[in-house]
Amino acid sequence: MVLEKLGNSLKNTLSKIAKAVFVDEKLINELIKDIQRALLQADVNVKLVFEFTKNIKERALKEDTPAGLTKKEYLINIVYEELVEFLGGEGYKIDISKKPFKIMLVGLFGSGKTTTAGKLAIFFTKRGYKVGLLGLDIHRPAAIEQLEQIGKGVNVPVFVDRDNKDVLNICDKFEEELNKFDIIIIDTAGRDALSKDLIEEIEGLNSRIKPEERLLVISADIGQAAEKQAEQFHESCNITGVVATKMDGTAKAGGALSACAVTEAPIKFIGVGEKVDDLEEFKPKNFVSRLLGMGDLEALLEKAKGAISEEDAEDLGKRFLKGDFNLLDLYEQMQAMKKMGPLNKIVEMIPGFGQLKLPKEALKTQEGKLEKWKFAMQSMTKEELEEPETMDASRIDRITKGSGLSARDIRELIKQYRQSKKMMKMMKGSGDMNKMMKKMKGKMPKGFGM
C-alpha cells in the first residue's frame, strides 16, 4: 500500500478515538501528538505538520458538534477533512477540452518521465481516447528505444527521429500525423539539475508546441526536496501540475505529497507501482479515505471496469460484502479481483477491509492458490460446491484423487472459505469502529468511501 506505515499509524489513532469513553482536551492532545509523530515519520515538513495539527486542535476545541454526530464521530470527521485539505482539497482533474490535446512531461534525469508517458498513454487509452507518444529526449541514448518498447507494450504509436538532434524540427516533421490523435503525450529530456540549457529547451518546446498540460514528473523518494523542485520548475516552465512517481515503497512519499500540495503546481497523478496501469488520478478525498482504512469504491470500480463488465463489477461489490456465498462464488470473486491487480492493493479499496489488518503474506499466497483451487472445484459435485459445509474426510479423499492435489490443499480451500465467511460477518459486525462508520454514512463529504 502507498504510505502503508503512515496509514497504519493514522488508523491506530482513529481506533483510539473510537475506543475512548469521552472526548476531552487530554484525548485531543494525545491525538495531536500521534498525528504529528506519524507525519514526521513519513518525512512531512515540520512546519507543515504543526500548522496542520494546530488546525485540527482548534477545530476540535472550538467547533460545536453537528446534530446527529457524537463528539468522537465529529473528531474523526475533522481529521479526515483537514487531511484532505492538507493534500490539495478537491483535487485537479485534467479536462480533455480540445483535440489534439497535448501533454508535455518535464523533469530531472531519472524521475521516470518515459515510464510515466507509457502509463498516461494506457490511462487515456482505457478511457476511449486515441493516444500518440512523441519522443523528444535526444540527449539520453536509450530514451528513444525505451519509449518505443513502452509504446509497443501498451499498443500506442510512437513518433521518434534517431537522426535529428533538433527537437523543434522533430515536432514539425510529425505535426500532420499527430493532428489525427485525440491526445499527444510528449516525453522531453531531463538533466541532473534544473540548468539553463534545460530551461531554454523546455521554453522553446513550450512556445512551439503550446501544450495544454505541462506536467512535472517527480520521484516521491526525494521527499521534502520535491517542494523546491516543483517551485523551480513552476517558476521556469510554468508547469500546470505534478505526477508523483514511486509512491509505493518509500517512507518519504508523505514529504513529497505534502510538499507539492503547498506549491502552485497541484498533484494530478500518482504512480503506485511498476506496471503500466499503476497510475491513478490524485483525488485527495479518495486517497485519504483509503489511507484511513475506509476504502475507495470509486477506484475499485474503476479498476473493475478494465477487468470485468460494469454489471459484474457492481455485482462483485454486493456479493462480496453480503457474506452469503458458496465455493464457486468465492472463486469467481477472487478470480475477478486477480484480474484487477494484486489482491493486497485491491482489498485496501474495499470499505472496512483496511481496518481488518489482513496479512500481506496471506494475500500474496492466495494469488498462487487460485489455479490449484480451480482443479479442486472441477473434481467436486454440485452439492459440494453449493454446500461446502457437507465436506467430510471421504469426500476430501475422493477430490484429492480426482484433482491430483493433496488433502492439505483441499482443506486449505475449505479453511479459506470459512475464514472469508467469518471476515464478512466481522464486516457486518458490531465493532465500535464499524458502527461509527455506518452511522456516519451520508454525513461525510461526497467521495468519503464508506
Secondary structure, 3 states (H helix, E strand, C coil): CCCHHHHHHHHHHHHHHHHCCCCCHHHHHHHHHHHHHHHHHCCCCHHHHHHHHHHHHHHHHHCCCCCCCCHHHHHHHHHHHHHHHHCCCCCCCCCCCCCCEEEEEECCCCCCHHHHHHHHHHHHHCCCCCEEEEEECCCCCCHHHHHHHHHHHHCCCEECCCCCCCHHHHHHHHHHHHCCCCEEEEEECCCCCCCHHHHHHHHHHHHHHCCCEEEEEEEHHHCCHHHHHHHHHHHHHCCCEEEEECCCCCCCHHHHHHHHHCCCCCEEEEECCCCCCCEEECCHHHHHHHHCCCCCHHHHHHHHHCCCCHHHHHHHHHHHHHCCCCHHHHHHHHHHHHHHCCHHHHHHHCCCHHHCCCCHHHHHHHHHHHHHHHHHHHCCCHHHHHCHHHCCHHHHHHHHHHHCCCHHHHHHHHHHHHHHHHHHHHHCCCCHHHHHHHHHCCCCCCCCCC
